[in-house]
Amino acid sequence: MSSQKDKHSNRIKNHLHNNDAQQNPEIDFGSGGEGPQEEDGFLNYVRPEFNDTKKGTLKRDTIVLGVFLVIFFLWFNDWKPLETLGIAGNSGQVTEVVQNPSGLSVGILEYIDDVDAFDFDETPDQNQIMALYQNEVPVEYMRELERADFLEELNYSALIGLHANGVPAEYIRTLQRIDYLDELDYVGVIGLYSNGVTGEYLRGLSRVDLLENLDYPGVVGLYANEVPLGYLRTLSRYDYLEELDYSGIIALHANGVTEDFISELGRRDMLENMNPSEVINLYQNN
């Protein structure tokens, strides 16, 4: 009968290429770890433990903690840490609050005080003053219209309309100097300016006393049909303007009736008895 030791020796195959089953395998544990432990006659091999992973994890955690502390320090001092680290994002952006429109040099409270001092047709309330402010209507613009005695004809929306359509204060003063502003509301002023009627043309109409008989569509019609100021002066010289409205003047000019022909009829004292159609017919058959 085999001994207990022989049984165990036969049960374990020698994988170290030692053919002697009675001879204990030679194992080199110099590379680390513990040697085999014998338990109940069997060899229990304990695998060596390596700590490289544990050491690597500890090092990484230390680096992450250090970076976090740096970011927290920068954030606490408002140094925009994300931008410092080269990370772009919207979360660190600050929205700038515009205190007043770019066209105005005063704040809203000062603007309210200035507007309250003006005499409007309808005194604007605070919301309406805010609308003036947001539409960048300058205080100086209102002051110029007040000097032209036109501001008192306006409410806040009319004032915004004039400024938004680019009507200069000087243009309005020109209308005031030729006594035509009293004949117009703000729509008429915008109509003249937006149709390109120049201050010079308006002054020319005033010199021949034509403005007092014309509304702004009549002025625009004469200007748009390129009726020259010299042509109007010739009609005025022979007192024929008093017999015409703006459509009759346009008809004479558009049909080619010359200043010389008009002068000839005037010298013959014929104009006062002729309407524009008769003048045109006579000219075409001359």
Phi, psi and chi 1 to 4 in degrees:
 res  aa     phi    psi   chi1   chi2   chi3   chi4
   1 MET       -  132.4 -174.3  173.9 -179.8      -
   2 SER   -74.0  150.6  -60.3      -      -      -
   3 SER   -72.3  162.3   64.9      -      -      -
   4 GLN   -59.3  -34.9 -174.3   71.2   19.2      -
   5 LYS   -68.5  -37.8 -178.7  176.5 -179.4 -179.5
   6 ASP   -66.2  -36.8  -67.3  -22.1      -      -
   7 LYS   -60.8  -45.7  -68.7  179.7  179.8  179.4
   8 HIS   -68.6  -33.2  -67.1  -51.7      -      -
   9 SER   -68.5  -37.9  -62.1      -      -      -
  10 ASN   -70.5  -30.6  -68.6  -27.9      -      -
  11 ARG   -70.2  -28.9 -171.9 -178.3  -55.5  172.9
  12 ILE   -95.3  119.3  -59.3  173.0      -      -
  13 LYS   -82.4  139.1  -67.3 -175.7  178.9 -179.4
  14 ASN   -87.5  108.9 -172.1   -9.0      -      -
  15 HIS   -92.1    7.3  -67.4  -73.8      -      -
  16 LEU  -103.4   19.8  -60.9  178.6      -      -
  17 HIS    59.1   36.0  -54.3  -69.5      -      -
  18 ASN  -106.0  114.3 -171.1  -20.9      -      -
  19 ASN   -79.6  -10.4  -64.9  -35.7      -      -
  20 ASP   -87.4  105.6 -171.9   -3.6      -      -
  21 ALA   -66.9  -20.0      -      -      -      -
  22 GLN   -83.2  -12.1  -59.3  -61.4  -38.5      -
  23 GLN   -96.7  129.4 -177.1  177.9   -5.2      -
  24 ASN   -65.3  137.4  -70.0  -29.4      -      -
  25 PRO   -65.1  142.1   24.4  -33.5      -      -
  26 GLU   -92.7  116.6  -64.6  179.7    1.0      -
  27 ILE  -120.7  131.2  -57.0  174.5      -      -
  28 ASP   -96.0  114.1 -176.2   10.2      -      -
  29 PHE  -104.1   22.7  -66.5   97.0      -      -
  30 GLY   -69.0  -19.6      -      -      -      -
  31 SER   -81.3   -1.0   59.4      -      -      -
  32 GLY   122.5  165.6      -      -      -      -
  33 GLY    90.1  178.3      -      -      -      -
  34 GLU   -98.5  156.0  -61.1  179.1    0.0      -
  35 GLY   -75.0  173.3      -      -      -      -
  36 PRO   -66.3  142.0   26.5  -33.4      -      -
  37 GLN  -106.1  135.5  -54.4  -66.3  -35.5      -
  38 GLU   -93.4  127.6 -176.9  173.9   -6.2      -
  39 GLU  -137.2  119.6 -178.8  179.0   -7.8      -
  40 ASP    54.0   36.4  -64.4  -28.9      -      -
  41 GLY    85.7   -4.5      -      -      -      -
  42 PHE  -104.9  150.6  -68.4   94.0      -      -
  43 LEU   -90.3  119.2  -67.8  177.6      -      -
  44 ASN  -103.9  109.2 -178.5   20.8      -      -
  45 TYR   -85.2  128.2  -67.8   94.3      -      -
  46 VAL  -100.9  119.7  179.8      -      -      -
  47 ARG   -68.9  141.7  -62.0  176.8   65.0   86.4
  48 PRO   -63.9  142.4  -19.7   30.5      -      -
  49 GLU   -97.4  131.5  -65.8 -177.6    0.8      -
  50 PHE  -113.1  138.4  -62.2   94.7      -      -
  51 ASN  -106.9   14.3  -66.0  -34.9      -      -
  52 ASP   -62.7  -43.1  -71.5  -12.4      -      -
  53 THR   -63.2  -44.8  -57.4      -      -      -
  54 LYS   -62.8  -40.9 -175.9  179.0  -64.3 -175.6
  55 LYS   -66.7  -40.1  -69.3  179.3 -179.8  179.7
  56 GLY   -63.6  -41.3      -      -      -      -
  57 THR   -64.2  -41.8  -57.3      -      -      -
  58 LEU   -62.6  -40.6  178.8   60.5      -      -
  59 LYS   -65.6  -42.7 -177.3  177.6 -179.7 -179.8
  60 ARG   -63.7  -44.3 -177.2 -172.4   61.8 -166.7
  61 ASP   -61.0  -36.7  -67.4  -17.0      -      -
  62 THR   -65.3  -40.9  -58.3      -      -      -
  63 ILE   -66.2  -46.0  -67.1  173.9      -      -
  64 VAL   -59.5  -43.5  171.2      -      -      -
  65 LEU   -62.2  -40.0  178.7   61.0      -      -
  66 GLY   -64.4  -43.7      -      -      -      -
  67 VAL   -62.5  -42.3  170.7      -      -      -
  68 PHE   -60.1  -42.9  172.7   77.8      -      -
  69 LEU   -64.0  -38.2  -68.8  175.3      -      -
  70 VAL   -64.7  -46.5  170.1      -      -      -
  71 ILE   -60.9  -43.4  -66.6  175.3      -      -
  72 PHE   -62.4  -40.2  176.3   77.8      -      -
  73 PHE   -63.5  -44.0  177.6   76.0      -      -
  74 LEU   -65.5  -42.7  -67.0  174.4      -      -
  75 TRP   -63.1  -42.0  171.6   82.1      -      -
  76 PHE   -61.6  -31.4 -175.8   77.9      -      -
  77 ASN   -96.6   11.6  -71.9  -82.8      -      -
  78 ASP    56.0   47.8 -164.8   23.5      -      -
  79 TRP  -105.4   17.8  -71.3   -9.3      -      -
  80 LYS    49.9   70.7  -61.6 -179.4  179.6  179.9
  81 PRO   -61.5  -32.8   22.3  -34.2      -      -
  82 LEU   -64.5  -39.5  -65.3  180.0      -      -
  83 GLU   -70.3  -33.9  -66.3 -176.6    8.6      -
  84 THR   -62.3  -36.8  -58.1      -      -      -
  85 LEU   -86.8    0.7  -64.7  176.0      -      -
  86 GLY    83.1   18.6      -      -      -      -
  87 ILE  -102.5  116.1  -57.3  174.9      -      -
  88 ALA   -86.9  149.5      -      -      -      -
  89 GLY  -179.1  161.9      -      -      -      -
  90 ASN   -86.0  -16.2  -66.0  -33.8      -      -
  91 SER   -65.9  -24.0   59.6      -      -      -
  92 GLY   -96.6    3.2      -      -      -      -
  93 GLN   -82.7  149.8  -66.1  179.6   -8.5      -
  94 VAL  -114.4  126.0  177.8      -      -      -
  95 THR   -79.6  126.9  -58.3      -      -      -
  96 GLU   -82.8  132.0 -178.7 -179.1   -1.6      -
  97 VAL   -94.7  119.8  178.0      -      -      -
  98 VAL   -79.9  122.8  178.9      -      -      -
  99 GLN   -76.1  -35.2  -63.9  -62.3  -36.3      -
 100 ASN  -155.5  156.5   57.5  -82.8      -      -
 101 PRO   -58.1  154.0  -23.4   33.6      -      -
 102 SER   -63.7  -25.3   59.6      -      -      -
 103 GLY   -84.0   -6.2      -      -      -      -
 104 LEU  -115.4  147.0  -59.4  178.2      -      -
 105 SER  -108.5    5.4   59.5      -      -      -
 106 VAL  -120.5  158.5  -62.3      -      -      -
 107 GLY   -81.2  170.1      -      -      -      -
 108 ILE   -65.6  -37.2 -178.1   60.4      -      -
 109 LEU   -66.9  -43.4  -64.0 -179.1      -      -
 110 GLU   -65.1  -37.0 -176.8  179.4  -10.0      -
 111 TYR   -62.9  -43.1 -170.6   84.5      -      -
 112 ILE   -60.5  -43.8  -69.9  173.6      -      -
 113 ASP   -61.4  -41.9  -68.5  -20.8      -      -
 114 ASP   -66.2  -43.8  -69.9  -22.3      -      -
 115 VAL   -66.8  -37.5  173.0      -      -      -
 116 ASP   -61.4  -23.3  -77.7  -21.4      -      -
 117 ALA   -80.3  -11.8      -      -      -      -
 118 PHE   -87.1  157.6  -69.3  119.2      -      -
 119 ASP  -104.7  100.6 -174.9   15.6      -      -
 120 PHE   -94.6  165.0  -73.0   84.9      -      -
 121 ASP   -62.5  -43.0  178.4   41.9      -      -
 122 GLU  -128.6  116.4  -63.4  178.3    9.7      -
 123 THR   -62.0  122.4  -57.2      -      -      -
 124 PRO   -71.1  142.2   23.5  -31.0      -      -
 125 ASP   -83.0 -175.6   58.4   28.8      -      -
 126 GLN   -65.1  -39.6 -174.7  166.8  -37.6      -
 127 ASN   -64.7  -37.9  -69.9  -27.9      -      -
 128 GLN   -70.5  -36.3  -67.0  168.2  -16.0      -
 129 ILE   -64.5  -38.6  -65.6  175.7      -      -
 130 MET   -61.4  -37.0 -179.4   63.1   70.8      -
 131 ALA   -65.2  -40.8      -      -      -      -
 132 LEU   -60.5  -42.5  -70.5  168.2      -      -
 133 TYR   -65.8  -44.9 -173.8   76.5      -      -
 134 GLN   -68.0  -26.4  -68.4  172.8  -18.6      -
 135 ASN   -89.8    7.1  -77.9  -84.4      -      -
 136 GLU    59.1   41.0  -57.6 -176.4    6.2      -
 137 VAL   -80.9  113.2 -178.6      -      -      -
 138 PRO   -68.9  149.9  -16.4   30.1      -      -
 139 VAL   -62.1  -38.2  171.0      -      -      -
 140 GLU   -63.9  -33.9 -175.0   58.4   31.6      -
 141 TYR   -62.4  -43.5 -172.5   74.9      -      -
 142 MET   -64.5  -38.4  -62.8 -178.9 -128.8      -
 143 ARG   -64.0  -39.8 -171.3  169.3  -69.3  115.9
 144 GLU   -65.8  -39.6  -68.1  -67.1  -28.5      -
 145 LEU   -69.3  -31.4  -61.5 -168.5      -      -
 146 GLU   -66.9  -38.8 -174.4  178.3   52.4      -
 147 ARG   -64.2  -30.0  -67.1 -172.4 -174.6  120.3
 148 ALA   -86.0    8.0      -      -      -      -
 149 ASP    56.9   33.0  -63.0  -35.2      -      -
 150 PHE  -110.7  -22.1 -165.4   49.2      -      -
 151 LEU   -63.2  -34.4 -170.6   63.9      -      -
 152 GLU   -68.5  -10.8   61.2 -171.9   19.8      -
 153 GLU   -92.5   -2.7  -53.1  -65.9  -31.0      -
 154 LEU  -114.8  150.9  -55.0  174.5      -      -
 155 ASN  -105.0 -178.0   58.0   24.9      -      -
 156 TYR   -66.0  -36.2   85.2   99.7      -      -
 157 SER   -70.0  -36.1   60.7      -      -      -
 158 ALA   -64.8  -38.8      -      -      -      -
 159 LEU   -64.6  -42.8 -176.3   56.8      -      -
 160 ILE   -62.1  -40.7  -69.0  173.9      -      -
 161 GLY   -62.0  -44.3      -      -      -      -
 162 LEU   -61.5  -47.2  -73.7  167.4      -      -
 163 HIS   -69.3  -40.3 -174.3  -98.7      -      -
 164 ALA   -65.6  -29.6      -      -      -      -
 165 ASN   -88.3    6.7  -78.7  -83.0      -      -
 166 GLY    74.8   20.1      -      -      -      -
 167 VAL   -72.0  115.1 -178.3      -      -      -
 168 PRO   -71.3  152.1  -12.5   27.3      -      -
 169 ALA   -62.1  -33.2      -      -      -      -
 170 GLU   -63.6  -36.5  177.6   59.2   31.1      -
 171 TYR   -62.8  -42.0 -168.2   82.1      -      -
 172 ILE   -67.5  -37.8  -65.0  173.4      -      -
 173 ARG   -64.8  -34.9  -74.2 -162.5  -60.0  -90.7
 174 THR   -61.5  -45.1  -63.0      -      -      -
 175 LEU   -61.6  -35.0  -65.9  170.4      -      -
 176 GLN   -71.4  -38.1 -172.6  -94.5  -19.7      -
 177 ARG   -68.9  -29.3  -76.0 -168.4  -72.2  -94.9
 178 ILE   -96.3   14.6   61.7  177.5      -      -
 179 ASP    58.4   33.7  -64.0  -36.1      -      -
 180 TYR  -106.8  -12.6 -166.3   49.0      -      -
 181 LEU   -65.5  -32.8 -165.3   55.7      -      -
 182 ASP   -66.2  -19.1  -67.8  -21.5      -      -
 183 GLU   -89.0   -3.2  -51.7  -62.3  -34.7      -
 184 LEU  -121.8  148.7  -59.8  170.1      -      -
 185 ASP   -99.4 -177.7   58.5    9.2      -      -
 186 TYR   -65.6  -29.0   81.9   98.0      -      -
 187 VAL   -64.6  -41.3  175.0      -      -      -
 188 GLY   -64.4  -39.5      -      -      -      -
 189 VAL   -62.4  -46.6  174.7      -      -      -
 190 ILE   -62.5  -39.7  -67.4  172.5      -      -
 191 GLY   -61.3  -44.8      -      -      -      -
 192 LEU   -62.3  -48.2  -70.1  172.7      -      -
 193 TYR   -69.2  -43.0 -177.2   77.2      -      -
 194 SER   -69.4  -21.1   62.1      -      -      -
 195 ASN   -91.8    6.2  -78.9  -79.4      -      -
 196 GLY    81.6   10.8      -      -      -      -
 197 VAL   -66.2  119.1 -178.4      -      -      -
 198 THR   -82.0  160.8   64.2      -      -      -
 199 GLY   -62.3  -36.1      -      -      -      -
 200 GLU   -62.8  -43.2  179.6 -176.9    0.5      -
 201 TYR   -65.4  -39.8 -164.1   79.9      -      -
 202 LEU   -63.7  -41.3  -70.1  166.2      -      -
 203 ARG   -64.7  -36.8  -73.5 -171.0  -69.3  -91.8
 204 GLY   -63.5  -41.3      -      -      -      -
 205 LEU   -64.8  -36.0  -63.8 -179.3      -      -
 206 SER   -66.5  -36.7  176.6      -      -      -
 207 ARG   -66.4  -28.9  -67.7 -171.6 -171.0  104.3
 208 VAL   -97.4   14.6  -64.7      -      -      -
 209 ASP    56.2   38.0  -63.0  -35.8      -      -
 210 LEU   -96.2  -25.2 -171.7   58.2      -      -
 211 LEU   -62.9  -34.7  -79.7  178.5      -      -
 212 GLU   -65.3  -16.6   60.0 -172.1   24.7      -
 213 ASN  -108.3    6.1  -61.7  -41.9      -      -
 214 LEU  -120.5  135.8  -72.2  176.4      -      -
 215 ASP   -88.1  176.0   56.3    9.7      -      -
 216 TYR   -66.1  -33.2   90.9   87.4      -      -
 217 PRO   -62.1  -31.9  -24.5   35.4      -      -
 218 GLY   -67.6  -41.3      -      -      -      -
 219 VAL   -63.1  -45.2  175.4      -      -      -
 220 VAL   -62.2  -39.0  170.8      -      -      -
 221 GLY   -62.8  -45.2      -      -      -      -
 222 LEU   -62.2  -44.2  -69.2  172.0      -      -
 223 TYR   -68.5  -42.5 -174.5   80.4      -      -
 224 ALA   -66.7  -30.1      -      -      -      -
 225 ASN   -90.8    8.3  -76.4  -84.3      -      -
 226 GLU    58.0   40.9  -58.9  179.4   -8.6      -
 227 VAL   -75.2  115.7  179.2      -      -      -
 228 PRO   -68.2  153.1  -15.2   28.9      -      -
 229 LEU   -64.0  -34.8  -68.4  174.5      -      -
 230 GLY   -61.7  -37.4      -      -      -      -
 231 TYR   -63.1  -41.5 -164.8   84.5      -      -
 232 LEU   -67.9  -36.9  -63.5  173.1      -      -
 233 ARG   -65.0  -37.1  -74.3 -167.0  -67.5  -92.7
 234 THR   -64.6  -43.7  -61.6      -      -      -
 235 LEU   -62.5  -38.6  -66.7  172.8      -      -
 236 SER   -69.1  -34.8  175.7      -      -      -
 237 ARG   -59.7  -33.6 -174.2  178.3  -55.8  119.7
 238 TYR  -105.2   21.5  -64.8   99.2      -      -
 239 ASP    56.0   30.2  -61.9  -35.5      -      -
 240 TYR   -91.5  -16.7 -164.4   46.1      -      -
 241 LEU   -62.5  -32.4  -85.3  179.8      -      -
 242 GLU   -65.6  -21.0  -62.0  175.4    1.9      -
 243 GLU   -92.0   -3.5  -51.0  -61.9  -33.6      -
 244 LEU  -120.1  148.4  -57.7  173.6      -      -
 245 ASP   -99.7  179.2   58.5   13.8      -      -
 246 TYR   -64.7  -31.8   77.2   93.1      -      -
 247 SER   -67.7  -35.6   60.9      -      -      -
 248 GLY   -67.1  -38.9      -      -      -      -
 249 ILE   -63.0  -45.6  -61.6  170.2      -      -
 250 ILE   -62.3  -39.1  -67.3  172.1      -      -
 251 ALA   -63.8  -44.0      -      -      -      -
 252 LEU   -59.9  -47.9  -71.2  171.7      -      -
 253 HIS   -68.8  -42.8 -178.1  -99.8      -      -
 254 ALA   -65.3  -27.7      -      -      -      -
 255 ASN   -92.0    9.7  -77.1  -83.0      -      -
 256 GLY    81.4   11.0      -      -      -      -
 257 VAL   -65.1  120.3  179.6      -      -      -
 258 THR   -83.9  163.8   64.6      -      -      -
 259 GLU   -64.9  -35.7  -67.4 -177.6   46.2      -
 260 ASP   -63.8  -40.2  -71.1  -20.4      -      -
 261 PHE   -67.2  -42.0 -170.0   76.4      -      -
 262 ILE   -61.7  -42.9  -67.1  172.0      -      -
 263 SER   -61.8  -39.3  -62.5      -      -      -
 264 GLU   -64.5  -43.4 -176.8   62.6   28.5      -
 265 LEU   -65.0  -35.5  -66.5  179.1      -      -
 266 GLY   -66.7  -42.7      -      -      -      -
 267 ARG   -64.7  -27.7  -73.9 -168.3  -67.9  -92.5
 268 ARG   -88.5    2.6  -66.4  170.5 -179.1  -92.9
 269 ASP    56.6   38.0  -65.0  -32.9      -      -
 270 MET   -97.9  -23.9  -63.4  175.0   62.2      -
 271 LEU   -63.2  -39.1  -77.6  175.7      -      -
 272 GLU   -63.5  -17.4   60.5 -175.1   16.8      -
 273 ASN  -107.8    9.4  -61.7  -43.7      -      -
 274 MET  -122.1  139.5  -60.3  178.8   69.5      -
 275 ASN   -90.2  169.9   61.9   40.9      -      -
 276 PRO   -57.9  -38.5  -26.2   34.4      -      -
 277 SER   -63.0  -38.2  -62.9      -      -      -
 278 GLU   -69.1  -37.9  -68.2  170.8  -23.6      -
 279 VAL   -64.0  -44.1  173.0      -      -      -
 280 ILE   -63.2  -45.5  -67.3  169.5      -      -
 281 ASN   -62.1  -43.0 -174.7   55.9      -      -
 282 LEU   -64.8  -40.2 -173.3   59.4      -      -
 283 TYR   -63.9  -44.9  173.7   77.7      -      -
 284 GLN   -68.2  -22.0  -68.8  175.8  -14.4      -
 285 ASN  -102.7    5.8  -71.0  -80.7      -      -
 286 ASN   -74.1      - -177.5   31.2      -      -
